[in-house]
Amino acid sequence: MRVLYVDDEPDIREIADIALSLDSTFQVRTASSGAQALSIMAEWSPDVALFDVMMPEMDGPSLLSHVRQIERFASLPVIFVTARAQRNDMQNFATLDAVGVIAKPFDPMTLAQRVRAFL
């Protein structure tokens, strides 16, 4: 399963990459921005994507909007990852055509399982 993780924080990207790679069936790629994610997706099709909600220039919801305009990704399962984990925020993010929301900080040991649970 191809997993794309997008986050502007290099440490979190690295932890997520390692955590998701604990599942031997996951092929993981990471991106540091929405623009880089779109560039990666132009040549590599993920089966699921995790987008950080708060990123400069193009935040997670904006990235999701761009992705939905690309026909082959119209139904790509997207999970938001956010430090804004208040109940209101979580409900709002869940209405943005994402399959789920994972709060930061996430548990690296269970991240891959949580991704699978949303699928």
Secondary structure as UniProt FT lines:
FT   STRAND          2..6
FT   HELIX           10..21
FT   TURN            24..25
FT   STRAND          27..31
FT   HELIX           34..43
FT   STRAND          48..52
FT   HELIX           60..68
FT   HELIX           71..73
FT   TURN            74..75
FT   STRAND          78..82
FT   HELIX           87..94
FT   STRAND          100..103
FT   TURN            108..110
FT   HELIX           111..118
//
